[in-house]
Amino acid sequence: MSEKILLIVGAGPGISLYTARKFGKEGFKVALISRSMESLQKYENELKEDGIAAKGFPGDVSSVESLKTAIDAVIKTYGKIDVLLYNAAAGRPGKPTTLSVDHLVEDFKTSVAGALISVKEVIPHMEKGTILLTGGGLALHPYADYASLAIGKAGIRNLAYSLHQELSPKGIYVGTLTIKGFVQEGTYFSPKNIANTFYRMYENQTETEIMYEEM
């Protein structure tokens, strides 16, 4: 069986790193995209200590050209993508009427437009692939002080459903994990638990949306 490739766009120390570790322990090679090469090298080293083959590719999700260039480098390195996790989001604090249009659009580029760019770049290199999008409870229950982030999470949820309708007939599974709580170590919302849920979504490929909440 040929090796499988996980691409994480918006690599960071929490959900992204734990998801990379989970998929890596299941035999995946991991590609990571983030703006900071220094951070990418740190994640590479941490994963390699766990016996996971990982490589970082610098790219800015808010820039179309930068993101496309980074994904192109991933494709040239591995030749394909089996699973895409889009885990980038932005949302500066502020009530709706305090936000400038420019700031709202900048945040939306990171939270939603970057996801669409990523999907469009990888699907030509997927065969029965999987696309996972990190959602949030703010999509369902907006909070005025975080209006920009809430709009972004509503956008990624909507995009997930639209992509699922379009791509499932082509054999590509799209799912979003709506995390209805604050990600924190040692709790139900620990990044490790969330990473395990993403892996189950990859395995099951049934529901478009999983509500991740503590009952």
ROSE-4610 file (N, C-alpha, C; in Angstrom, 1 decimal, always signed):
// ROSE-4610
residu = [M/M/M/S/S/S/E/E/E/K/K/K/I/I/I/L/L/L/L/L/L/I/I/I/V/V/V/G/G/G/A/A/A/G/G/G/P/P/P/G/G/G/I/I/I/S/S/S/L/L/L/Y/Y/Y/T/T/T/A/A/A/R/R/R/K/K/K/F/F/F/G/G/G/K/K/K/E/E/E/G/G/G/F/F/F/K/K/K/V/V/V/A/A/A/L/L/L/I/I/I/S/S/S/R/R/R/S/S/S/M/M/M/E/E/E/S/S/S/L/L/L/Q/Q/Q/K/K/K/Y/Y/Y/E/E/E/N/N/N/E/E/E/L/L/L/K/K/K/E/E/E/D/D/D/G/G/G/I/I/I/A/A/A/A/A/A/K/K/K/G/G/G/F/F/F/P/P/P/G/G/G/D/D/D/V/V/V/S/S/S/S/S/S/V/V/V/E/E/E/S/S/S/L/L/L/K/K/K/T/T/T/A/A/A/I/I/I/D/D/D/A/A/A/V/V/V/I/I/I/K/K/K/T/T/T/Y/Y/Y/G/G/G/K/K/K/I/I/I/D/D/D/V/V/V/L/L/L/L/L/L/Y/Y/Y/N/N/N/A/A/A/A/A/A/A/A/A/G/G/G/R/R/R/P/P/P/G/G/G/K/K/K/P/P/P/T/T/T/T/T/T/L/L/L/S/S/S/V/V/V/D/D/D/H/H/H/L/L/L/V/V/V/E/E/E/D/D/D/F/F/F/K/K/K/T/T/T/S/S/S/V/V/V/A/A/A/G/G/G/A/A/A/L/L/L/I/I/I/S/S/S/V/V/V/K/K/K/E/E/E/V/V/V/I/I/I/P/P/P/H/H/H/M/M/M/E/E/E/K/K/K/G/G/G/T/T/T/I/I/I/L/L/L/L/L/L/T/T/T/G/G/G/G/G/G/G/G/G/L/L/L/A/A/A/L/L/L/H/H/H/P/P/P/Y/Y/Y/A/A/A/D/D/D/Y/Y/Y/A/A/A/S/S/S/L/L/L/A/A/A/I/I/I/G/G/G/K/K/K/A/A/A/G/G/G/I/I/I/R/R/R/N/N/N/L/L/L/A/A/A/Y/Y/Y/S/S/S/L/L/L/H/H/H/Q/Q/Q/E/E/E/L/L/L/S/S/S/P/P/P/K/K/K/G/G/G/I/I/I/Y/Y/Y/V/V/V/G/G/G/T/T/T/L/L/L/T/T/T/I/I/I/K/K/K/G/G/G/F/F/F/V/V/V/Q/Q/Q/E/E/E/G/G/G/T/T/T/Y/Y/Y/F/F/F/S/S/S/P/P/P/K/K/K/N/N/N/I/I/I/A/A/A/N/N/N/T/T/T/F/F/F/Y/Y/Y/R/R/R/M/M/M/Y/Y/Y/E/E/E/N/N/N/Q/Q/Q/T/T/T/E/E/E/T/T/T/E/E/E/I/I/I/M/M/M/Y/Y/Y/E/E/E/E/E/E/M/M/M]
num = [1/1/1/2/2/2/3/3/3/4/4/4/5/5/5/6/6/6/7/7/7/8/8/8/9/9/9/10/10/10/11/11/11/12/12/12/13/13/13/14/14/14/15/15/15/16/16/16/17/17/17/18/18/18/19/19/19/20/20/20/21/21/21/22/22/22/23/23/23/24/24/24/25/25/25/26/26/26/27/27/27/28/28/28/29/29/29/30/30/30/31/31/31/32/32/32/33/33/33/34/34/34/35/35/35/36/36/36/37/37/37/38/38/38/39/39/39/40/40/40/41/41/41/42/42/42/43/43/43/44/44/44/45/45/45/46/46/46/47/47/47/48/48/48/49/49/49/50/50/50/51/51/51/52/52/52/53/53/53/54/54/54/55/55/55/56/56/56/57/57/57/58/58/58/59/59/59/60/60/60/61/61/61/62/62/62/63/63/63/64/64/64/65/65/65/66/66/66/67/67/67/68/68/68/69/69/69/70/70/70/71/71/71/72/72/72/73/73/73/74/74/74/75/75/75/76/76/76/77/77/77/78/78/78/79/79/79/80/80/80/81/81/81/82/82/82/83/83/83/84/84/84/85/85/85/86/86/86/87/87/87/88/88/88/89/89/89/90/90/90/91/91/91/92/92/92/93/93/93/94/94/94/95/95/95/96/96/96/97/97/97/98/98/98/99/99/99/100/100/100/101/101/101/102/102/102/103/103/103/104/104/104/105/105/105/106/106/106/107/107/107/108/108/108/109/109/109/110/110/110/111/111/111/112/112/112/113/113/113/114/114/114/115/115/115/116/116/116/117/117/117/118/118/118/119/119/119/120/120/120/121/121/121/122/122/122/123/123/123/124/124/124/125/125/125/126/126/126/127/127/127/128/128/128/129/129/129/130/130/130/131/131/131/132/132/132/133/133/133/134/134/134/135/135/135/136/136/136/137/137/137/138/138/138/139/139/139/140/140/140/141/141/141/142/142/142/143/143/143/144/144/144/145/145/145/146/146/146/147/147/147/148/148/148/149/149/149/150/150/150/151/151/151/152/152/152/153/153/153/154/154/154/155/155/155/156/156/156/157/157/157/158/158/158/159/159/159/160/160/160/161/161/161/162/162/162/163/163/163/164/164/164/165/165/165/166/166/166/167/167/167/168/168/168/169/169/169/170/170/170/171/171/171/172/172/172/173/173/173/174/174/174/175/175/175/176/176/176/177/177/177/178/178/178/179/179/179/180/180/180/181/181/181/182/182/182/183/183/183/184/184/184/185/185/185/186/186/186/187/187/187/188/188/188/189/189/189/190/190/190/191/191/191/192/192/192/193/193/193/194/194/194/195/195/195/196/196/196/197/197/197/198/198/198/199/199/199/200/200/200/201/201/201/202/202/202/203/203/203/204/204/204/205/205/205/206/206/206/207/207/207/208/208/208/209/209/209/210/210/210/211/211/211/212/212/212/213/213/213/214/214/214/215/215/215]
x = [+0.9/+0.0/+0.9/+0.6/+1.4/+1.2/+2.2/+2.1/+1.0/+0.5/-0.6/-0.1/-0.6/-0.1/-1.2/-0.9/-1.8/-1.2/-2.0/-1.6/-2.4/-1.7/-2.3/-2.0/-3.0/-2.9/-3.3/-2.4/-2.6/-2.0/-0.8/-0.1/+0.2/-0.1/+0.1/+0.4/+0.6/+0.9/-0.2/-1.4/-2.6/-3.2/-4.4/-5.1/-4.2/-3.5/-2.8/-1.7/-0.9/+0.2/-0.3/-1.4/-1.9/-2.5/-3.2/-3.7/-2.6/-1.6/-0.4/+0.2/+0.2/+0.8/-0.1/-1.4/-2.4/-2.3/-2.4/-2.3/-1.0/+0.1/+1.4/+1.6/+1.0/+1.1/+0.3/-0.6/-1.4/-0.8/+0.5/+1.2/+1.3/+0.7/+0.7/+2.1/+2.5/+3.5/+2.7/+3.4/+2.7/+3.4/+2.6/+3.1/+2.4/+3.1/+2.6/+2.8/+1.8/+1.9/+1.6/+2.5/+2.4/+3.3/+3.0/+3.9/+5.3/+5.5/+6.8/+7.6/+8.7/+9.6/+10.2/+10.4/+11.0/+10.0/+8.8/+7.8/+7.6/+7.7/+7.6/+8.7/+9.9/+11.1/+10.9/+10.3/+10.1/+9.1/+8.0/+7.0/+7.6/+8.4/+9.1/+9.9/+10.7/+11.5/+10.7/+9.6/+8.8/+8.2/+7.7/+7.1/+8.1/+9.3/+10.3/+10.8/+10.7/+11.1/+10.1/+8.8/+7.8/+7.8/+8.9/+9.0/+8.1/+7.6/+6.7/+7.4/+7.3/+7.9/+7.1/+7.7/+7.0/+7.9/+7.3/+8.0/+7.2/+7.8/+7.1/+7.3/+6.3/+6.3/+5.8/+6.6/+6.2/+5.1/+4.0/+3.0/+2.0/+1.5/+0.6/-0.8/-1.7/-3.1/-3.9/-3.5/-4.3/-3.8/-2.8/-2.3/-2.5/-3.3/-3.6/-2.3/-1.4/-0.2/+0.7/+0.9/+1.7/+1.2/-0.1/-0.7/-0.6/-0.9/-0.8/+0.6/+1.6/+3.0/+3.4/+2.9/+3.2/+2.6/+1.3/+0.7/+1.3/+1.7/+2.4/+3.7/+4.4/+5.6/+5.3/+4.2/+3.8/+3.5/+2.8/+2.4/+3.7/+4.6/+5.9/+6.7/+6.6/+7.3/+6.7/+5.4/+4.7/+3.9/+3.5/+2.8/+1.3/+0.8/-0.6/-0.9/-2.2/-2.7/-3.9/-3.8/-4.9/-5.9/-5.4/-6.2/-5.7/-6.7/-6.4/-7.1/-6.4/-7.0/-6.8/-7.8/-7.7/-8.0/-7.0/-7.1/-6.7/-6.8/-6.5/-7.8/-7.6/-8.8/-8.2/-9.0/-8.6/-9.8/-9.7/-10.8/-10.4/-10.0/-9.6/-10.9/-10.7/-11.8/-12.5/-13.8/-14.5/-15.9/-16.8/-18.2/-18.4/-19.5/-19.7/-19.4/-20.0/-19.9/-18.5/-17.6/-16.3/-15.3/-15.7/-14.9/-14.8/-13.6/-13.5/-13.8/-14.2/-14.5/-13.2/-12.1/-10.8/-10.4/-10.6/-10.2/-11.1/-12.4/-13.3/-13.0/-12.6/-12.3/-11.0/-10.0/-8.7/-8.9/-9.7/-10.0/-10.7/-11.7/-12.5/-11.6/-10.6/-9.6/-8.9/-8.5/-7.8/-8.8/-10.0/-10.9/-11.6/-11.9/-12.8/-12.1/-11.7/-11.2/-9.9/-9.1/-7.9/-8.3/-9.4/-9.9/-10.3/-11.0/-11.5/-10.3/-9.3/-8.1/-7.4/-7.3/-6.6/-7.3/-8.6/-9.4/-9.2/-9.4/-9.2/-7.9/-6.8/-5.5/-5.2/-5.9/-5.5/-6.4/-7.6/-8.5/-8.1/-7.3/-6.8/-5.8/-5.3/-4.3/-4.8/-6.1/-6.8/-7.5/-7.4/-8.3/-9.0/-10.3/-11.1/-10.5/-10.2/-9.6/-10.6/-10.0/-10.7/-10.3/-11.4/-11.1/-11.8/-11.0/-11.5/-11.3/-12.4/-12.4/-12.7/-11.9/-12.1/-13.1/-14.3/-15.3/-15.4/-16.4/-16.5/-17.9/-18.2/-19.6/-20.1/-19.1/-19.6/-20.4/-20.2/-21.0/-22.5/-22.8/-24.2/-24.7/-23.8/-24.2/-23.1/-23.3/-22.4/-22.3/-21.1/-20.8/-20.3/-21.0/-20.8/-19.3/-18.7/-17.3/-16.3/-16.7/-15.9/-16.6/-17.2/-18.0/-17.3/-16.0/-15.3/-15.0/-14.6/-14.3/-15.6/-16.7/-18.0/-18.4/-18.3/-18.6/-17.7/-16.5/-15.6/-16.0/-16.4/-16.8/-18.1/-19.0/-20.3/-19.9/-19.0/-18.6/-18.0/-17.1/-16.4/-17.5/-18.5/-19.5/-20.3/-20.7/-21.5/-20.7/-19.4/-18.5/-18.4/-18.3/-18.2/-19.4/-20.6/-21.8/-21.9/-21.5/-21.5/-20.5/-19.3/-18.3/-18.7/-19.3/-19.8/-20.8/-21.7/-22.7/-22.0/-21.0/-20.3/-19.4/-18.6/-17.5/-17.8/-18.8/-19.1/-19.4/-20.1/-20.3/-19.0/-18.0/-16.7/-15.8/-16.3/-15.6/-14.7/-14.9/-14.1/-15.1/-14.6/-15.4/-15.0/-16.0/-15.8/-16.5/-15.9/-16.5/-16.0/-16.8/-16.4/-16.6/-15.7/-15.8/-16.2/-17.4/-17.8/-17.6/-16.5/-16.0/-16.7/-17.6/-18.5/-17.9/-16.7/-16.0/-14.6/-13.9/-12.6/-11.6/-10.7/-9.7/-8.7/-8.5/-7.7/-7.2/-5.9/-5.3/-6.0/-6.1/-6.7/-8.2/-8.9/-10.3/-10.9/-12.2/-12.9/-12.5/-12.2/-11.8/-10.3/-9.6/-8.1/-7.8/-6.7/-6.4/-6.2/-5.7/-5.6/-6.9/-8.0/-9.3/-9.9/-9.6/-10.1/-9.4/-8.1/-7.3/-7.9/-8.2/-8.8/-10.1/-10.9/-12.2/-12.0/-11.0/-10.7/-10.4/-9.6/-9.2/-10.4/-11.3/-12.5/-13.4/-13.4/-14.1/-13.5/-12.2/-11.5/-11.9/-11.9/-12.2/-13.7/-14.6/-16.0/-16.6/-16.2/-16.7/-18.2/-18.9/-20.4/-21.0/-20.8/-21.5/-20.7/-21.5/-20.9/-20.4/-21.1/-20.8/-20.9/-19.8/-19.8/-19.9/-20.8/-20.9/-20.1/-19.0/-18.1/-18.4/-19.2/-19.7/-19.7/-19.6/-19.6/-21.0/-21.5/-22.9/-23.1]
y = [-1.2/+0.0/+1.2/+2.2/+3.4/+4.3/+5.1/+6.0/+7.0/+7.4/+8.4/+9.8/+10.8/+12.2/+13.0/+13.6/+14.5/+15.9/+16.9/+18.3/+19.1/+19.8/+20.7/+22.1/+22.9/+24.3/+25.1/+25.9/+26.6/+25.8/+25.4/+24.5/+25.4/+24.8/+25.4/+24.4/+24.8/+23.9/+23.1/+23.4/+22.7/+21.7/+21.9/+21.0/+20.4/+21.3/+20.9/+19.9/+20.2/+19.3/+18.0/+18.0/+16.7/+15.9/+16.6/+15.8/+15.3/+16.0/+15.5/+14.3/+14.3/+13.2/+12.0/+12.2/+11.1/+10.4/+11.2/+10.6/+10.0/+10.7/+10.2/+8.8/+8.6/+7.3/+6.2/+6.7/+5.7/+5.5/+6.0/+5.7/+6.8/+8.0/+9.1/+9.8/+10.4/+11.4/+12.7/+13.7/+15.0/+16.2/+17.0/+18.3/+19.4/+20.4/+21.5/+22.8/+23.6/+25.0/+26.0/+27.0/+28.0/+29.2/+30.4/+31.5/+31.4/+30.9/+30.9/+29.7/+29.8/+28.7/+28.2/+29.1/+28.7/+27.8/+28.1/+27.3/+25.9/+26.0/+24.7/+23.8/+24.3/+23.5/+22.8/+23.6/+23.1/+21.9/+22.1/+21.0/+19.8/+20.1/+18.9/+18.1/+18.8/+18.1/+17.3/+18.0/+17.3/+16.0/+16.1/+14.9/+13.9/+14.3/+13.3/+12.6/+13.2/+12.5/+11.4/+11.6/+10.5/+9.5/+9.6/+8.7/+9.0/+10.3/+10.7/+11.5/+11.1/+11.9/+13.2/+14.3/+15.6/+16.6/+17.5/+18.5/+19.8/+20.9/+22.2/+23.0/+23.7/+24.6/+25.9/+27.0/+28.3/+28.9/+29.4/+30.0/+30.8/+31.9/+32.8/+32.5/+32.0/+31.6/+32.8/+34.0/+35.2/+35.8/+35.2/+35.6/+34.5/+34.8/+33.7/+33.2/+34.0/+33.5/+32.8/+33.3/+32.6/+31.2/+31.1/+29.8/+28.8/+29.3/+28.5/+28.0/+28.8/+28.5/+27.4/+27.5/+26.5/+25.2/+25.2/+23.9/+23.3/+24.1/+23.6/+22.9/+23.4/+22.8/+21.5/+21.4/+20.1/+19.1/+19.5/+18.5/+18.1/+19.0/+18.6/+17.6/+17.8/+16.9/+15.5/+15.4/+14.2/+13.6/+14.5/+14.0/+13.9/+13.9/+13.8/+14.2/+14.4/+14.6/+13.7/+13.0/+12.1/+12.8/+13.6/+14.3/+15.7/+16.6/+18.1/+18.4/+19.0/+19.7/+21.1/+21.9/+23.4/+23.9/+24.4/+24.7/+26.2/+27.0/+28.4/+29.2/+30.2/+31.1/+32.4/+33.5/+34.8/+35.5/+36.3/+37.1/+38.0/+39.2/+40.2/+40.5/+40.7/+41.0/+42.3/+42.4/+43.6/+43.3/+44.2/+44.1/+44.5/+44.1/+44.3/+45.8/+46.7/+48.1/+48.8/+48.0/+48.5/+48.0/+47.0/+46.4/+47.3/+47.5/+48.1/+47.1/+47.5/+46.6/+45.9/+46.6/+46.0/+44.9/+45.1/+44.1/+42.9/+43.1/+42.0/+41.1/+41.8/+41.1/+40.3/+41.0/+40.3/+39.0/+39.1/+37.9/+36.8/+37.3/+36.3/+35.6/+36.3/+35.7/+34.5/+34.7/+33.6/+32.5/+32.8/+31.9/+31.0/+31.7/+31.0/+30.9/+32.1/+32.1/+31.2/+31.2/+30.3/+28.9/+28.5/+27.1/+26.8/+27.7/+27.4/+27.3/+28.2/+28.1/+26.8/+26.4/+25.1/+23.9/+23.9/+22.8/+22.8/+23.9/+24.0/+23.5/+23.8/+23.4/+21.9/+21.3/+19.9/+18.9/+19.3/+18.2/+17.6/+18.4/+17.7/+16.6/+16.6/+15.7/+14.7/+14.6/+13.6/+12.6/+11.4/+10.3/+9.7/+9.9/+9.5/+10.1/+11.4/+12.0/+12.5/+13.1/+13.6/+15.1/+15.9/+17.3/+17.6/+18.0/+18.3/+19.8/+20.4/+21.8/+22.0/+22.8/+23.1/+24.2/+23.8/+24.8/+25.2/+25.9/+26.4/+26.7/+26.7/+26.9/+28.3/+29.3/+30.6/+30.7/+29.7/+29.6/+29.5/+28.9/+28.6/+29.6/+30.1/+31.0/+32.1/+33.1/+34.2/+35.0/+35.5/+36.4/+37.7/+38.8/+40.1/+40.5/+40.2/+40.7/+40.0/+38.9/+38.2/+38.0/+39.1/+39.1/+38.6/+39.0/+38.7/+37.2/+36.6/+35.2/+34.4/+34.9/+34.2/+34.1/+35.3/+35.3/+34.3/+34.2/+33.3/+31.8/+31.5/+30.2/+29.8/+30.8/+30.6/+30.3/+31.0/+30.9/+29.5/+29.0/+27.7/+26.6/+26.8/+25.8/+25.7/+26.9/+26.9/+26.3/+26.7/+26.2/+24.7/+24.1/+22.7/+22.0/+22.5/+21.8/+21.9/+23.1/+23.3/+22.4/+22.3/+21.5/+20.0/+19.6/+18.2/+17.9/+18.8/+18.5/+18.4/+19.2/+19.2/+18.0/+17.7/+16.8/+15.3/+15.1/+13.7/+12.8/+13.3/+12.5/+12.1/+12.9/+12.6/+11.8/+11.3/+10.4/+11.1/+12.4/+13.1/+13.5/+13.1/+13.3/+14.7/+15.5/+16.8/+16.8/+17.1/+17.2/+18.3/+18.9/+19.9/+19.5/+19.8/+19.5/+20.8/+21.0/+22.2/+22.0/+22.7/+22.6/+23.6/+23.1/+24.0/+24.2/+24.7/+24.9/+25.5/+25.8/+26.3/+25.2/+25.1/+24.1/+24.3/+23.3/+23.4/+22.0/+21.9/+20.6/+20.2/+18.9/+18.3/+18.4/+18.8/+18.9/+18.0/+17.9/+17.2/+17.8/+19.1/+19.9/+19.9/+18.9/+18.9/+18.7/+19.2/+19.0/+17.6/+16.7/+15.3/+14.7/+15.0/+14.4/+14.9/+16.1/+16.7/+16.0/+15.8/+15.1/+13.7/+13.0/+11.6/+11.7/+12.7/+12.9/+13.1/+13.9/+14.1/+12.8/+12.0/+10.7/+9.8/+9.8/+9.0/+9.5/+10.8/+11.4/+10.9/+10.8/+10.3/+8.8/+8.1/+6.7/+6.4/+7.1/+6.9/+7.5/+8.7/+9.5/+9.4/+9.7/+9.6/+11.0/+11.7/+13.0/+14.2/+15.1/+16.4/+17.2/+17.2/+18.0/+17.1/+17.2/+16.6/+17.7/+17.7/+18.6/+18.1/+18.8/+18.3/+19.1/+18.5/+19.1/+18.2/+18.7/+17.9/+17.8/+16.6/+16.4/+16.4]
z = [+0.0/+0.0/+0.0/-0.9/-1.0/+0.2/+0.5/+1.7/+1.5/+2.6/+2.6/+3.1/+2.6/+2.9/+3.5/+4.7/+5.3/+5.2/+4.7/+4.6/+5.6/+6.5/+7.4/+7.1/+6.8/+6.4/+7.7/+8.2/+9.4/+10.6/+10.4/+11.4/+12.7/+13.8/+15.1/+16.2/+17.4/+18.5/+19.1/+18.8/+19.5/+18.6/+18.0/+17.2/+16.1/+15.4/+14.2/+14.6/+15.6/+16.0/+16.5/+17.3/+17.8/+16.6/+15.7/+14.5/+13.7/+13.5/+12.8/+13.5/+14.8/+15.5/+15.4/+15.5/+15.4/+14.0/+13.0/+11.6/+11.4/+11.9/+11.7/+12.3/+13.5/+14.1/+13.4/+12.6/+11.8/+10.4/+10.2/+9.0/+8.0/+8.2/+7.3/+7.4/+6.2/+6.2/+6.3/+6.9/+7.2/+6.6/+5.9/+5.4/+6.2/+6.6/+7.4/+6.7/+6.7/+6.1/+7.2/+7.4/+8.3/+7.9/+8.4/+8.0/+8.5/+9.7/+10.4/+10.1/+9.4/+9.2/+10.5/+11.4/+12.7/+13.4/+13.4/+14.1/+13.3/+12.0/+11.2/+11.6/+11.7/+12.0/+13.4/+14.3/+15.7/+15.6/+14.8/+14.7/+14.0/+13.0/+12.3/+13.3/+14.1/+15.1/+16.1/+16.6/+17.6/+17.0/+15.8/+15.2/+14.9/+14.4/+14.1/+15.3/+16.5/+17.7/+18.0/+17.5/+17.7/+16.5/+15.7/+14.6/+13.4/+13.3/+12.2/+11.2/+9.9/+8.8/+8.6/+8.8/+8.6/+8.0/+7.2/+6.5/+6.5/+6.8/+6.8/+5.5/+5.1/+3.9/+4.3/+4.2/+4.6/+3.6/+4.2/+3.4/+4.2/+3.6/+4.3/+3.8/+4.7/+4.2/+3.7/+4.2/+3.8/+2.4/+1.8/+0.5/-0.5/-1.5/-2.5/-3.1/-3.5/-4.2/-3.2/-2.0/-1.0/-0.7/-0.5/-0.2/-1.4/-2.6/-3.7/-3.9/-3.7/-3.9/-2.9/-1.6/-0.6/-0.9/-1.4/-1.7/-2.9/-3.9/-5.1/-4.7/-3.7/-3.2/-2.5/-1.8/-1.2/-2.3/-3.3/-4.4/-5.1/-5.3/-6.0/-5.2/-3.8/-2.9/-2.8/-2.7/-2.4/-3.6/-4.6/-5.7/-5.6/-4.3/-4.1/-2.6/-2.4/-1.0/-0.7/+0.4/+0.8/+1.7/+2.6/+3.6/+3.7/+3.6/+3.9/+5.2/+6.1/+7.3/+7.2/+7.1/+7.2/+8.6/+9.2/+10.7/+10.9/+9.9/+10.1/+10.3/+11.2/+11.5/+12.1/+11.8/+12.4/+12.8/+13.8/+14.3/+15.4/+15.1/+16.2/+17.0/+18.3/+19.2/+18.8/+19.0/+18.7/+18.4/+18.8/+18.5/+17.0/+16.4/+14.9/+14.5/+15.3/+14.8/+15.1/+15.8/+16.0/+14.9/+14.1/+13.1/+11.9/+11.4/+10.1/+9.0/+7.8/+6.7/+6.3/+6.3/+5.9/+6.9/+8.2/+9.1/+9.0/+8.8/+8.6/+7.4/+6.3/+5.1/+5.3/+5.9/+6.2/+7.0/+8.0/+8.9/+8.1/+7.2/+6.4/+5.4/+4.9/+4.0/+4.6/+5.9/+6.6/+7.0/+7.5/+8.1/+7.0/+5.8/+4.9/+3.5/+2.9/+1.6/+1.4/+2.5/+2.4/+2.4/+3.0/+2.9/+1.5/+0.9/-0.5/-1.5/-1.3/-2.1/-1.9/-0.7/-0.4/-1.0/-0.9/-1.5/-3.0/-3.6/-5.1/-5.6/-4.8/-5.2/-5.0/-4.0/-3.7/-4.4/-4.8/-5.3/-6.6/-7.5/-8.7/-8.3/-7.1/-6.7/-5.6/-5.6/-4.6/-5.4/-4.8/-5.3/-4.1/-4.1/-3.0/-1.7/-1.7/-0.6/+0.5/+1.5/+2.6/+2.9/+3.1/+3.4/+4.8/+5.8/+7.1/+7.4/+7.9/+8.2/+9.7/+10.4/+11.8/+12.0/+12.6/+12.8/+14.3/+14.6/+16.0/+16.4/+17.7/+18.2/+17.9/+17.6/+17.3/+16.0/+15.2/+14.0/+14.3/+15.4/+15.8/+16.8/+17.7/+18.8/+18.8/+17.9/+17.8/+19.1/+19.4/+20.6/+20.1/+20.4/+19.9/+20.0/+21.1/+21.3/+20.3/+19.7/+18.7/+17.4/+16.9/+15.8/+14.5/+14.4/+13.2/+13.1/+14.2/+14.3/+14.1/+14.7/+14.5/+13.1/+12.4/+10.9/+10.2/+10.5/+9.9/+10.1/+11.3/+11.6/+11.0/+10.9/+10.1/+8.6/+8.1/+6.7/+6.4/+7.3/+7.1/+7.2/+8.1/+8.2/+6.9/+6.4/+5.2/+4.0/+4.0/+2.9/+3.0/+4.2/+4.3/+3.7/+4.0/+3.5/+1.9/+1.4/-0.1/-0.7/-0.2/-0.7/-0.7/+0.4/+0.6/-0.6/-0.8/-1.9/-3.2/-3.5/-4.8/-4.9/-3.9/-4.0/-3.7/-2.9/-2.5/-3.7/-4.7/-5.9/-6.6/-6.4/-7.0/-6.1/-5.0/-4.1/-3.1/-2.9/-1.9/-0.7/+0.5/+1.7/+2.2/+2.6/+3.2/+4.5/+5.6/+6.9/+7.8/+8.6/+9.5/+10.9/+11.8/+13.2/+13.9/+14.4/+15.1/+16.6/+17.0/+18.4/+19.3/+20.1/+20.9/+22.3/+22.4/+23.7/+23.4/+24.5/+24.4/+24.4/+23.4/+23.3/+24.5/+25.3/+26.5/+26.9/+27.2/+27.7/+29.0/+29.1/+30.3/+30.5/+29.4/+29.4/+28.3/+28.2/+27.1/+25.8/+25.8/+24.6/+24.4/+24.9/+24.7/+23.2/+22.7/+21.3/+21.0/+21.9/+21.6/+21.3/+22.2/+21.9/+20.6/+20.3/+19.0/+17.8/+18.0/+16.9/+16.7/+17.8/+17.7/+16.9/+17.2/+16.5/+15.0/+14.7/+13.2/+12.6/+13.3/+12.7/+12.5/+13.4/+13.3/+12.1/+11.9/+10.8/+9.5/+9.4/+8.2/+8.0/+9.1/+9.0/+8.6/+9.2/+9.0/+7.7/+7.5/+6.3/+6.1/+7.2/+7.1/+7.2/+8.3/+8.5/+8.0/+7.4/+7.0/+8.1/+9.3/+10.4/+11.7/+12.5/+13.8/+14.9/+15.7/+16.8/+18.0/+18.3/+19.3/+20.6/+21.5/+22.7/+23.8/+25.0/+26.2/+26.7/+26.8/+27.2/+28.7]
